[in-house]
Amino acid sequence: MAEICLALDGTAIPSAVARWFDDHDVAWSALDPAVRSDARALVVGGFTPVGDAELSGLAQLELVVRTGAGYEHVDLDALERNGVVLVAPRLEDDPSVPEFVIGSVIAVLRHVLPADAAARAGDWGFRDRVRGRELHGRTFGIVGVGRIGSQVGRLARAFGCRVIAWHPWSNRELPEGMERVGSLEELLGAADVVSLHCRLDGSTRNLIDAEALRRMRPGSIFVNTARGGLVDEDALVAACRTGTIAGAVVDTFRGEPAPVTEAFGDLENILLAPHIAGMTEESVARLAQFVGEVCCEYLERSELPKHHVVNQVPQGG
């Protein structure tokens, strides 16, 4: 029986992992919750849950490898009870999300979505009625300065922005050219663009609520490519509808993959995307390779990439 079990949930990265295994002659089996398996490694992505129910059918399991950086669908307590290690990719210098952030902010500043609609309708008067704004010279605020937030800051600086950051989760030195601010309130009041790059947990849920949005500068842009639960979506829609802020970019949503609330539907100043910021041809290939190599290294040599290990369960349970 294959030592690797893979949850094929119909999303791109697990399918790419399956192709990587096949291309490298690595045996694997598809996860079937109704069938007990002796697999030592489980690969999960998308929205596949991992908890006591799933682990009960995997008595020999030692390792869970996520195909994405987030792991809110994984029950860490259940892993600890079962002696299972969790690995999640934190690929350095992956440009997919930072590129999306900068590109989408420019799209909102330059009214690209309504301009596209105007061009398709033959409305040449649009160019005289609507004026876009430049990113250059603006203050770019970053909430959470991990690997992605750091890269977003570097790109924003390349576009001529002043970059400020709030990162209360550690006292480590910020990347060169980024200014640390003492509070979220200070960042919201100073930034022309606010971009979220922090984890979702009990302390950050609804971090951006109606009060936070009221603190933002008139004409500012809000970006969430992190997790939907960080933001009160109803408050965000209201802020964009009333002009409290100029617009928003929303790539992650509460309760996804459930349908996006209809409240977003008629707002041209909100750019919506179905959680694609980190999904490029190149990034999917990198993730598939990472997952495949982690599984093989562990099964052959019991080695794990320490930087990517989430929990502290001793190897082997």
N, C-alpha and C positions, 0 to 999 in steps of 0.2 A: 504494500500500500504506500502511496506517495506520502512523503513527510511534510509536504506543503499543501495547505488548504487555501483556496482563493475564493473570496466572495465576489462573484460576478453579478454586479447589481445593474448592469446596463450602462454605467457611466464610462467615460473615456479612459481613465487611468487604469482601473483594474483590467480592462480589455487589453491595454497596452502592456501591462505586466504579464498577462497570459501569453501574448505574442513573444515577449522577451524570454519567458521560460521555454517556449517552444523552439525559438531560434537557437537557444543555448542547450537544448536537450535536457532540460531540467524537468523532472517528473512532478506533476501537481494534480490535484483533484479539486473539483468545484465544491464549495461548501454547500452542504445540504443539512439544514437543522434537524431534519427527521432521521438522519443516519449518523450513528456514532462513528467517529474517526479516530485513528491513532496518530494523526498528524502532530508534528512538534511545532510547526510554524503556521500561523494564520495571517493572511493578508486581507485587509479590509479597507474600503474606501467609501466615498460618497456619504451615504447616510445609514450605512449598515451598523446596527447596534452590537455592542459586545458587552455582555453582562453574565450573570449567573446562569441564565437560561441557555445562552449560547455555549458557555464553557462546560456545561454539564455533558454535552455530547462530544467533548474534546478532552478526554481524560489525560492524554499524554502531552497536552499543549504546554510549551515553554515560552513561546515568543509570539507576540502580535505586532505586525508591522502595518502602520497606517500609510495610505497612499497620499495623504495630505497633511499639512502642518497641524490642523486642528484635531482635537480628539474629544470633543464634548459628547460624542455618542458612545464613548468607551467608559465603562464603570471601573475606575481605578481601584476602588475598594474590592470589587470582585476579582480583579487581577491579583491583588495582594493576597486575598484569601486562597487563591489557587496557585500562587507562586509563579505568575506569568509576567514576563518583562514586556513593556510597551516601547516601541521605537517609532518616532515620527520624524519625517524629513524636515530639516531646516537647512536647505541648500543655499550656501553663501553665493552672493553675486548673481542670483537668478533675477534677470531684469524684467520678467513678465509683469508682475504687479506694479513695480515703480513706473514702467512705461505706460501702463494703462492709466494710472493715477494722473500723470502729467498730461497725457493725451486727452483724457476725458475732462480735466479741468479747463484746458484750452478750448475744447468743444463747447463747454457751457459758457465760458467767457466770450466766445465769438459767435454764440447763438447758432451753432452748426445745424442742430436738428430743425429749428424753424426755418433756417435758410434753405435747407434741403427741400423742405415742403414748399417753400415759396418758389424755388427754381422749377420744381416739377409742375407747379401751377402756372408758370409763366408770369409770376409776380415780380417784375423787375423794380417796382417801387420799393420793395423790401430794403434794397441797399441804401435808400435815402431815408427810410423811416427808422432803421435799427442800426445802432452803432455797437460793435463789439469792443472789448477791452483787452489789453495786453497783460500777459502774465509777468513780463519783465518789470522789475521794480516793486513788486508786491511782497508782502510779508506772508510767508508760508508757515503755518503752524502744524506741528506733528505731535500727535498723542501716541506715545509708545515708540521708543527708539531701539527696536531690535534690528534684525538683519534687514527687514523690508523698510521700516521707517528710516533707517540710516541711508539706504539707497535712494529712497524718495527725496530725502534731504539733499543728497549730492546732486541729483538731477535738477531739483528746484534751484539750487545755487547756480548750476550751469545755465539756467534760464534767467539769471540775474535777480533772483529773489533773495531777500533776507530770510533766513530760516530760524525759527524758534521752536523749542521742543519742551514738552512736559513728560517726564518719565519718573514717576515716584516709586517705581518698583525696584530700583537699584540706584546706587550712587556712582556707578561707573562713569568714566569720562565720556562725554559725547564726541562724536566724530568732529573733525576739524571744520570750523565754519558754522557750527550750530550753536545757538545760544539757549541755555537752559533757563526756563522761567519757573517761578516758585509755586504756581498753582494753575489748575485748569482754568479758573476764572481769568487769570492774567493772560493766558494764551488766547482764550476766546475773545477777549476785548482788544487784543492787539493784531490778530491775524486777519488777512484778507482771504486766505484759504485755510480750512481746518480739515486735516486728514487723519483718520483713525487707523492705528496699527497696533492695537493692544489685544490681549486675550479677553475672552468672555468668561467671567466667573461671578461669584456672588457680589464682589466689590465693584465690578464694572457694568453689571446689567443696568440698562437705562442710564448709562453715564451721561449721555446727551439727551436731556429731557427739555421740556418747554422753557424752564428757567435758563438752562444752559444756552439754548438757541436765542433767547432774548438778550443774552450777554454778547452775542456775536455782532460784529460791525455791520452796519447797513451796506449792502453791496457785496457781502462776503459769500464764499462758496463753501459748502460742506461736502465732504467725501467720506464714504464708508465702504471700504473693500475688505474689512476685517470680519466682523460677525454681526448679524442682524440684531441680536439681542442687546447690543451696545446702545441702541438708539430707540427712543420713543417715536415710532414711525408716524403716528397721528400728529404729534407735535411738529415733526419735520415737515409734513405736508402742509400744515397750517402756516408754518413760518415761510414756506416758499409761496404759498397762495396769497398771503397778506403782504409780502414784500419785506418781512422782517429780515430775511436774507435773500440774496439775489438768485440762488439756485443750489442744486445739489447733484451729486453723483451717488447712486445707490447700486451696489453690486451684490450685497448680501442682505437677506431679509429674515424677519422673525418667522419661524415655523417652516422655512423652506425644506422640501420643495413644494409646499402648498402654493396655490395661486396667489399672486401678489394682490394686495388689497386694491379695490377699484378706485380708492381715493387718489392714487397716483395718476390715473388715466388721462386726464385732460390738461396736465401741467407741462408746458413746453420747457420750463426752466429746470426740470428734473430729468437727468439722463439715467435710465434704468438699464441694468444688464443682469442676466441670470447666472450670477456667480462665475464669471468668465475671466476675471482679472488675471488669475494665475494660470489660465488655460491657453497655451499656445502649442503649436506643433513641437517646438523645441523643449518647452518645459515638461510636456507630457512624456517625451522621450527620456529626458533627464530623470524624471521621477520613476519611470519604469525601470531604468537601469539601476537606480539607487535601491529600489525595493528588491529587485532580483539579486543584486550583489549582497545585500544585507542578509537575505535568507540563505544564500549559498555559503557565505562566510560563517554564519552561525552553525549551520548544519554540518559543515566540514571541519571547522576548527573551533567552534564555540566562542567565536569572537564577535563583538558588537562595537559599533561606532559610538564611543562614550558620549560624544556631543549630542547625539540624537536619542539617547535613552531618556525616557520621560520619568519612569518610576525607579525605585531603588530595590526592587525585589531581587534577591540573589539568583543568579543564573541556575537553572535546574530545579527551581522551586524550593 
